[in-house]
Amino acid sequence: MGGVRKGLRGRGAAGKIPVFGCLERKGKVYTRVISDAKENTLMPIIRCKIIPDSIIYFDSFRSYNALDVSEFKHLRINHSKKFIQEKNHINGIENFWNRAKRHLRKFNGVPKNKFNLFLKECESRFNYGSPKQLLLL
């Protein structure tokens, strides 16, 4: 997330902070700043947050290859071929990323050492609503 784009595009673009996120269908989102987007980094987080034998949907990023032989039923959504296959999609997490980026844009840059706090604020707003909405409840 973030960073200044100077010709490099896609995952691993210079100056960006790698972030992992998962969303329970019709549930809550979980996000975490990670050191890198490699399989060895992602698998412990996935095993910690997702119940075995769950059906999970990810994009076709190569770090998710280990899910094919793991205790999860893994279905890939290939954005370049077909964004939605029947009812299988990852639009929920894409919605979260869109909201988070829109919220963070207001700050005109976030310090890297505080980024995790800003990200968790976005997670909280998505899961529980804004402070104004919470007061109404």
PyMOL commands that place a pseudoatom at each C-alpha (Angstrom):
pseudoatom trace, name=CA, resn=MET, resi=1, chain=A, elem=C, hetatm=0, pos=[0.000, 0.000, 0.000]
pseudoatom trace, name=CA, resn=GLY, resi=2, chain=A, elem=C, hetatm=0, pos=[1.103, 3.529, -0.578]
pseudoatom trace, name=CA, resn=GLY, resi=3, chain=A, elem=C, hetatm=0, pos=[4.433, 4.654, -1.856]
pseudoatom trace, name=CA, resn=VAL, resi=4, chain=A, elem=C, hetatm=0, pos=[5.361, 6.812, -4.795]
pseudoatom trace, name=CA, resn=ARG, resi=5, chain=A, elem=C, hetatm=0, pos=[4.910, 5.104, -8.136]
pseudoatom trace, name=CA, resn=LYS, resi=6, chain=A, elem=C, hetatm=0, pos=[7.836, 5.817, -10.457]
pseudoatom trace, name=CA, resn=GLY, resi=7, chain=A, elem=C, hetatm=0, pos=[7.434, 3.384, -13.300]
pseudoatom trace, name=CA, resn=LEU, resi=8, chain=A, elem=C, hetatm=0, pos=[7.323, 0.213, -11.191]
pseudoatom trace, name=CA, resn=ARG, resi=9, chain=A, elem=C, hetatm=0, pos=[3.908, -1.366, -11.064]
pseudoatom trace, name=CA, resn=GLY, resi=10, chain=A, elem=C, hetatm=0, pos=[2.301, -4.362, -9.391]
pseudoatom trace, name=CA, resn=ARG, resi=11, chain=A, elem=C, hetatm=0, pos=[3.376, -6.315, -6.346]
pseudoatom trace, name=CA, resn=GLY, resi=12, chain=A, elem=C, hetatm=0, pos=[6.810, -5.500, -5.051]
pseudoatom trace, name=CA, resn=ALA, resi=13, chain=A, elem=C, hetatm=0, pos=[6.764, -1.955, -6.398]
pseudoatom trace, name=CA, resn=ALA, resi=14, chain=A, elem=C, hetatm=0, pos=[9.427, 0.119, -4.664]
pseudoatom trace, name=CA, resn=GLY, resi=15, chain=A, elem=C, hetatm=0, pos=[8.422, 2.205, -1.659]
pseudoatom trace, name=CA, resn=LYS, resi=16, chain=A, elem=C, hetatm=0, pos=[5.272, 0.258, -0.805]
pseudoatom trace, name=CA, resn=ILE, resi=17, chain=A, elem=C, hetatm=0, pos=[4.500, -1.442, 2.490]
pseudoatom trace, name=CA, resn=PRO, resi=18, chain=A, elem=C, hetatm=0, pos=[3.380, -5.072, 2.058]
pseudoatom trace, name=CA, resn=VAL, resi=19, chain=A, elem=C, hetatm=0, pos=[0.042, -5.766, 3.743]
pseudoatom trace, name=CA, resn=PHE, resi=20, chain=A, elem=C, hetatm=0, pos=[-1.932, -8.997, 4.071]
pseudoatom trace, name=CA, resn=GLY, resi=21, chain=A, elem=C, hetatm=0, pos=[-5.696, -8.958, 4.493]
pseudoatom trace, name=CA, resn=CYS, resi=22, chain=A, elem=C, hetatm=0, pos=[-8.459, -11.521, 4.687]
pseudoatom trace, name=CA, resn=LEU, resi=23, chain=A, elem=C, hetatm=0, pos=[-12.205, -11.126, 4.962]
pseudoatom trace, name=CA, resn=GLU, resi=24, chain=A, elem=C, hetatm=0, pos=[-14.735, -13.612, 6.251]
pseudoatom trace, name=CA, resn=ARG, resi=25, chain=A, elem=C, hetatm=0, pos=[-17.680, -13.678, 3.892]
pseudoatom trace, name=CA, resn=LYS, resi=26, chain=A, elem=C, hetatm=0, pos=[-20.313, -11.382, 5.442]
pseudoatom trace, name=CA, resn=GLY, resi=27, chain=A, elem=C, hetatm=0, pos=[-17.928, -10.986, 8.368]
pseudoatom trace, name=CA, resn=LYS, resi=28, chain=A, elem=C, hetatm=0, pos=[-14.961, -9.022, 9.607]
pseudoatom trace, name=CA, resn=VAL, resi=29, chain=A, elem=C, hetatm=0, pos=[-11.718, -8.118, 7.922]
pseudoatom trace, name=CA, resn=TYR, resi=30, chain=A, elem=C, hetatm=0, pos=[-8.274, -8.854, 9.361]
pseudoatom trace, name=CA, resn=THR, resi=31, chain=A, elem=C, hetatm=0, pos=[-5.180, -6.969, 8.199]
pseudoatom trace, name=CA, resn=ARG, resi=32, chain=A, elem=C, hetatm=0, pos=[-1.528, -7.165, 9.037]
pseudoatom trace, name=CA, resn=VAL, resi=33, chain=A, elem=C, hetatm=0, pos=[1.618, -5.381, 7.895]
pseudoatom trace, name=CA, resn=ILE, resi=34, chain=A, elem=C, hetatm=0, pos=[4.086, -8.050, 6.771]
pseudoatom trace, name=CA, resn=SER, resi=35, chain=A, elem=C, hetatm=0, pos=[7.807, -8.026, 6.068]
pseudoatom trace, name=CA, resn=ASP, resi=36, chain=A, elem=C, hetatm=0, pos=[7.396, -9.589, 2.623]
pseudoatom trace, name=CA, resn=ALA, resi=37, chain=A, elem=C, hetatm=0, pos=[4.722, -11.360, 0.576]
pseudoatom trace, name=CA, resn=LYS, resi=38, chain=A, elem=C, hetatm=0, pos=[6.458, -14.740, 0.491]
pseudoatom trace, name=CA, resn=GLU, resi=39, chain=A, elem=C, hetatm=0, pos=[4.843, -18.075, 1.243]
pseudoatom trace, name=CA, resn=ASN, resi=40, chain=A, elem=C, hetatm=0, pos=[6.802, -18.541, 4.501]
pseudoatom trace, name=CA, resn=THR, resi=41, chain=A, elem=C, hetatm=0, pos=[5.435, -15.256, 5.813]
pseudoatom trace, name=CA, resn=LEU, resi=42, chain=A, elem=C, hetatm=0, pos=[1.815, -15.703, 4.723]
pseudoatom trace, name=CA, resn=MET, resi=43, chain=A, elem=C, hetatm=0, pos=[1.123, -19.350, 5.642]
pseudoatom trace, name=CA, resn=PRO, resi=44, chain=A, elem=C, hetatm=0, pos=[1.465, -18.959, 9.464]
pseudoatom trace, name=CA, resn=ILE, resi=45, chain=A, elem=C, hetatm=0, pos=[-0.928, -15.988, 9.377]
pseudoatom trace, name=CA, resn=ILE, resi=46, chain=A, elem=C, hetatm=0, pos=[-3.428, -17.893, 7.250]
pseudoatom trace, name=CA, resn=ARG, resi=47, chain=A, elem=C, hetatm=0, pos=[-3.229, -20.954, 9.525]
pseudoatom trace, name=CA, resn=CYS, resi=48, chain=A, elem=C, hetatm=0, pos=[-3.728, -18.763, 12.599]
pseudoatom trace, name=CA, resn=LYS, resi=49, chain=A, elem=C, hetatm=0, pos=[-6.749, -16.831, 11.277]
pseudoatom trace, name=CA, resn=ILE, resi=50, chain=A, elem=C, hetatm=0, pos=[-8.603, -19.411, 9.140]
pseudoatom trace, name=CA, resn=ILE, resi=51, chain=A, elem=C, hetatm=0, pos=[-10.195, -22.646, 10.354]
pseudoatom trace, name=CA, resn=PRO, resi=52, chain=A, elem=C, hetatm=0, pos=[-8.938, -25.833, 8.605]
pseudoatom trace, name=CA, resn=ASP, resi=53, chain=A, elem=C, hetatm=0, pos=[-11.277, -27.289, 5.956]
pseudoatom trace, name=CA, resn=SER, resi=54, chain=A, elem=C, hetatm=0, pos=[-12.549, -23.794, 5.168]
pseudoatom trace, name=CA, resn=ILE, resi=55, chain=A, elem=C, hetatm=0, pos=[-13.119, -22.801, 1.568]
pseudoatom trace, name=CA, resn=ILE, resi=56, chain=A, elem=C, hetatm=0, pos=[-10.884, -19.848, 0.820]
pseudoatom trace, name=CA, resn=TYR, resi=57, chain=A, elem=C, hetatm=0, pos=[-10.696, -17.629, -2.252]
pseudoatom trace, name=CA, resn=PHE, resi=58, chain=A, elem=C, hetatm=0, pos=[-7.456, -15.917, -3.213]
pseudoatom trace, name=CA, resn=ASP, resi=59, chain=A, elem=C, hetatm=0, pos=[-6.122, -14.398, -6.376]
pseudoatom trace, name=CA, resn=SER, resi=60, chain=A, elem=C, hetatm=0, pos=[-3.478, -16.197, -8.423]
pseudoatom trace, name=CA, resn=PHE, resi=61, chain=A, elem=C, hetatm=0, pos=[-0.452, -14.755, -6.604]
pseudoatom trace, name=CA, resn=ARG, resi=62, chain=A, elem=C, hetatm=0, pos=[2.298, -17.418, -6.471]
pseudoatom trace, name=CA, resn=SER, resi=63, chain=A, elem=C, hetatm=0, pos=[2.744, -17.225, -2.681]
pseudoatom trace, name=CA, resn=TYR, resi=64, chain=A, elem=C, hetatm=0, pos=[-0.661, -18.876, -2.328]
pseudoatom trace, name=CA, resn=ASN, resi=65, chain=A, elem=C, hetatm=0, pos=[0.526, -22.021, -4.163]
pseudoatom trace, name=CA, resn=ALA, resi=66, chain=A, elem=C, hetatm=0, pos=[1.114, -23.777, -0.821]
pseudoatom trace, name=CA, resn=LEU, resi=67, chain=A, elem=C, hetatm=0, pos=[-2.628, -23.557, -0.159]
pseudoatom trace, name=CA, resn=ASP, resi=68, chain=A, elem=C, hetatm=0, pos=[-3.213, -26.111, -2.906]
pseudoatom trace, name=CA, resn=VAL, resi=69, chain=A, elem=C, hetatm=0, pos=[-1.632, -28.839, -0.741]
pseudoatom trace, name=CA, resn=SER, resi=70, chain=A, elem=C, hetatm=0, pos=[-2.690, -27.525, 2.670]
pseudoatom trace, name=CA, resn=GLU, resi=71, chain=A, elem=C, hetatm=0, pos=[-5.625, -28.262, 4.944]
pseudoatom trace, name=CA, resn=PHE, resi=72, chain=A, elem=C, hetatm=0, pos=[-7.794, -25.655, 3.182]
pseudoatom trace, name=CA, resn=LYS, resi=73, chain=A, elem=C, hetatm=0, pos=[-9.981, -25.903, 0.116]
pseudoatom trace, name=CA, resn=HIS, resi=74, chain=A, elem=C, hetatm=0, pos=[-8.419, -23.210, -2.036]
pseudoatom trace, name=CA, resn=LEU, resi=75, chain=A, elem=C, hetatm=0, pos=[-10.134, -21.673, -5.044]
pseudoatom trace, name=CA, resn=ARG, resi=76, chain=A, elem=C, hetatm=0, pos=[-8.271, -19.207, -7.253]
pseudoatom trace, name=CA, resn=ILE, resi=77, chain=A, elem=C, hetatm=0, pos=[-9.862, -16.138, -8.771]
pseudoatom trace, name=CA, resn=ASN, resi=78, chain=A, elem=C, hetatm=0, pos=[-7.893, -15.082, -11.841]
pseudoatom trace, name=CA, resn=HIS, resi=79, chain=A, elem=C, hetatm=0, pos=[-8.579, -11.371, -12.399]
pseudoatom trace, name=CA, resn=SER, resi=80, chain=A, elem=C, hetatm=0, pos=[-7.104, -11.368, -15.882]
pseudoatom trace, name=CA, resn=LYS, resi=81, chain=A, elem=C, hetatm=0, pos=[-9.456, -14.094, -17.177]
pseudoatom trace, name=CA, resn=LYS, resi=82, chain=A, elem=C, hetatm=0, pos=[-12.677, -13.738, -15.231]
pseudoatom trace, name=CA, resn=PHE, resi=83, chain=A, elem=C, hetatm=0, pos=[-13.255, -11.455, -12.248]
pseudoatom trace, name=CA, resn=ILE, resi=84, chain=A, elem=C, hetatm=0, pos=[-16.323, -13.344, -10.969]
pseudoatom trace, name=CA, resn=GLN, resi=85, chain=A, elem=C, hetatm=0, pos=[-16.997, -17.040, -11.396]
pseudoatom trace, name=CA, resn=GLU, resi=86, chain=A, elem=C, hetatm=0, pos=[-20.600, -17.791, -10.419]
pseudoatom trace, name=CA, resn=LYS, resi=87, chain=A, elem=C, hetatm=0, pos=[-20.803, -16.581, -6.803]
pseudoatom trace, name=CA, resn=ASN, resi=88, chain=A, elem=C, hetatm=0, pos=[-17.066, -16.920, -6.197]
pseudoatom trace, name=CA, resn=HIS, resi=89, chain=A, elem=C, hetatm=0, pos=[-15.297, -13.598, -5.957]
pseudoatom trace, name=CA, resn=ILE, resi=90, chain=A, elem=C, hetatm=0, pos=[-13.019, -11.517, -3.787]
pseudoatom trace, name=CA, resn=ASN, resi=91, chain=A, elem=C, hetatm=0, pos=[-14.862, -8.223, -4.182]
pseudoatom trace, name=CA, resn=GLY, resi=92, chain=A, elem=C, hetatm=0, pos=[-15.363, -7.907, -0.406]
pseudoatom trace, name=CA, resn=ILE, resi=93, chain=A, elem=C, hetatm=0, pos=[-11.665, -7.550, 0.370]
pseudoatom trace, name=CA, resn=GLU, resi=94, chain=A, elem=C, hetatm=0, pos=[-11.229, -5.331, -2.695]
pseudoatom trace, name=CA, resn=ASN, resi=95, chain=A, elem=C, hetatm=0, pos=[-13.963, -3.117, -1.204]
pseudoatom trace, name=CA, resn=PHE, resi=96, chain=A, elem=C, hetatm=0, pos=[-11.992, -2.906, 2.042]
pseudoatom trace, name=CA, resn=TRP, resi=97, chain=A, elem=C, hetatm=0, pos=[-8.749, -1.945, 0.254]
pseudoatom trace, name=CA, resn=ASN, resi=98, chain=A, elem=C, hetatm=0, pos=[-10.619, 0.744, -1.689]
pseudoatom trace, name=CA, resn=ARG, resi=99, chain=A, elem=C, hetatm=0, pos=[-12.112, 2.195, 1.511]
pseudoatom trace, name=CA, resn=ALA, resi=100, chain=A, elem=C, hetatm=0, pos=[-8.786, 2.041, 3.360]
pseudoatom trace, name=CA, resn=LYS, resi=101, chain=A, elem=C, hetatm=0, pos=[-6.910, 3.814, 0.578]
pseudoatom trace, name=CA, resn=ARG, resi=102, chain=A, elem=C, hetatm=0, pos=[-9.600, 6.484, 0.349]
pseudoatom trace, name=CA, resn=HIS, resi=103, chain=A, elem=C, hetatm=0, pos=[-9.440, 7.057, 4.123]
pseudoatom trace, name=CA, resn=LEU, resi=104, chain=A, elem=C, hetatm=0, pos=[-5.623, 7.160, 4.204]
pseudoatom trace, name=CA, resn=ARG, resi=105, chain=A, elem=C, hetatm=0, pos=[-5.464, 9.545, 1.242]
pseudoatom trace, name=CA, resn=LYS, resi=106, chain=A, elem=C, hetatm=0, pos=[-6.904, 12.270, 3.492]
pseudoatom trace, name=CA, resn=PHE, resi=107, chain=A, elem=C, hetatm=0, pos=[-3.702, 12.303, 5.532]
pseudoatom trace, name=CA, resn=ASN, resi=108, chain=A, elem=C, hetatm=0, pos=[-1.544, 13.084, 2.485]
pseudoatom trace, name=CA, resn=GLY, resi=109, chain=A, elem=C, hetatm=0, pos=[1.013, 10.493, 3.512]
pseudoatom trace, name=CA, resn=VAL, resi=110, chain=A, elem=C, hetatm=0, pos=[1.396, 8.347, 6.595]
pseudoatom trace, name=CA, resn=PRO, resi=111, chain=A, elem=C, hetatm=0, pos=[4.729, 7.770, 8.399]
pseudoatom trace, name=CA, resn=LYS, resi=112, chain=A, elem=C, hetatm=0, pos=[5.953, 4.196, 7.856]
pseudoatom trace, name=CA, resn=ASN, resi=113, chain=A, elem=C, hetatm=0, pos=[6.475, 3.643, 11.587]
pseudoatom trace, name=CA, resn=LYS, resi=114, chain=A, elem=C, hetatm=0, pos=[2.821, 4.570, 12.291]
pseudoatom trace, name=CA, resn=PHE, resi=115, chain=A, elem=C, hetatm=0, pos=[1.266, 2.899, 9.229]
pseudoatom trace, name=CA, resn=ASN, resi=116, chain=A, elem=C, hetatm=0, pos=[0.170, -0.194, 11.196]
pseudoatom trace, name=CA, resn=LEU, resi=117, chain=A, elem=C, hetatm=0, pos=[-1.923, 1.993, 13.521]
pseudoatom trace, name=CA, resn=PHE, resi=118, chain=A, elem=C, hetatm=0, pos=[-3.606, 3.746, 10.591]
pseudoatom trace, name=CA, resn=LEU, resi=119, chain=A, elem=C, hetatm=0, pos=[-4.283, 0.374, 8.948]
pseudoatom trace, name=CA, resn=LYS, resi=120, chain=A, elem=C, hetatm=0, pos=[-5.840, -1.005, 12.138]
pseudoatom trace, name=CA, resn=GLU, resi=121, chain=A, elem=C, hetatm=0, pos=[-8.030, 2.103, 12.330]
pseudoatom trace, name=CA, resn=CYS, resi=122, chain=A, elem=C, hetatm=0, pos=[-9.290, 1.336, 8.803]
pseudoatom trace, name=CA, resn=GLU, resi=123, chain=A, elem=C, hetatm=0, pos=[-9.908, -2.274, 9.862]
pseudoatom trace, name=CA, resn=SER, resi=124, chain=A, elem=C, hetatm=0, pos=[-11.870, -1.120, 12.903]
pseudoatom trace, name=CA, resn=ARG, resi=125, chain=A, elem=C, hetatm=0, pos=[-13.971, 1.311, 10.853]
pseudoatom trace, name=CA, resn=PHE, resi=126, chain=A, elem=C, hetatm=0, pos=[-14.785, -1.454, 8.362]
pseudoatom trace, name=CA, resn=ASN, resi=127, chain=A, elem=C, hetatm=0, pos=[-15.656, -4.001, 11.062]
pseudoatom trace, name=CA, resn=TYR, resi=128, chain=A, elem=C, hetatm=0, pos=[-17.509, -1.790, 13.541]
pseudoatom trace, name=CA, resn=GLY, resi=129, chain=A, elem=C, hetatm=0, pos=[-18.302, 1.460, 11.727]
pseudoatom trace, name=CA, resn=SER, resi=130, chain=A, elem=C, hetatm=0, pos=[-16.982, 4.950, 12.256]
pseudoatom trace, name=CA, resn=PRO, resi=131, chain=A, elem=C, hetatm=0, pos=[-16.906, 6.482, 15.777]
pseudoatom trace, name=CA, resn=LYS, resi=132, chain=A, elem=C, hetatm=0, pos=[-19.986, 8.549, 14.812]
pseudoatom trace, name=CA, resn=GLN, resi=133, chain=A, elem=C, hetatm=0, pos=[-21.889, 5.370, 13.824]
pseudoatom trace, name=CA, resn=LEU, resi=134, chain=A, elem=C, hetatm=0, pos=[-20.839, 3.665, 17.075]
pseudoatom trace, name=CA, resn=LEU, resi=135, chain=A, elem=C, hetatm=0, pos=[-22.213, 6.561, 19.122]
pseudoatom trace, name=CA, resn=LEU, resi=136, chain=A, elem=C, hetatm=0, pos=[-25.585, 6.175, 17.390]
pseudoatom trace, name=CA, resn=LEU, resi=137, chain=A, elem=C, hetatm=0, pos=[-25.692, 2.508, 18.382]
for i in range(1, 137): cmd.bond("trace and resi %d" % i, "trace and resi %d" % (i + 1))
show_as sticks, trace
zoom trace
